[in-house]
Amino acid sequence: MNKDIDEGKAKQVKGKAREEAGKAADDTSMEIDGASEQVLGKIQEEWEKQKGISKKHWTTNSRNLSV
């Protein structure tokens, strides 16, 4: 698995923990920071997945091109 995908997933987990800690502490700012971190982690994960799909697609289709 891609290192960047793993980092994105880790950000999501860390963000969820921060969000829950914010709820427990009644700290809205911490909740928002946690939710934001989750979104950034999901974006990073999906971005890396799409890059992989694009590379695979490009490699497969570029073999079929005749120059």
N, C-alpha and C positions, 0 to 999 in steps of 0.2 A: 504494500500500500504506500501511497505517496506521503512523504513527510509533511507536506503542507496540508493535506487532507486531515492527517492526525492532529496537527496543530489547530486547525479549525474546529475539530470536534472537542479538543481540550478547552478551547476558548468558550465553547458553548456550555460545557460542564462547569467551568469556573464562573461564567456569567450567571448560570442558574443558581449556584451556591451563593453568589454575591446578592442576587435578587432576593433569595429566601432569607438571607441574613438581614437584609434591609427591611423586609416585612416583619421579621421577628423583633428588630430594633426600632420599628416604626420610623425608619429613615428613608423617606421618599427618594432622596438623591441617590442613595446606595441601590435602591430598587431599580431606578432608571438606568444607572450605570451598569448594573447586572444585565438588564434586558438588552441594553445596547451592545454589550459584549457578546451576548448570545447571537444577536443578529449579525454582528461582524464575523463571528465564527462560522455561522451558516453560509454567509456570503463567500468567505474564504474557501470553505469546503466545496461548495457548488462550483465556484470559479475553477478550482483545480480539476474537478471532475470533468467540466466542460472542455478544459484545455486538453485533457487526455483523450476525450472523444474526438475533438477536432484533429489532433495529431494522428490518431488512428485512421480517421476518415481521409485525411489528406494523404497519408502514406499509402493507403489502399487504392485510392483513386488516381494518385499520381503515376502509379505503375501502368495504368490503362491509357495514359496520354502518349500519343506519338508526336514526336517533334520533327 
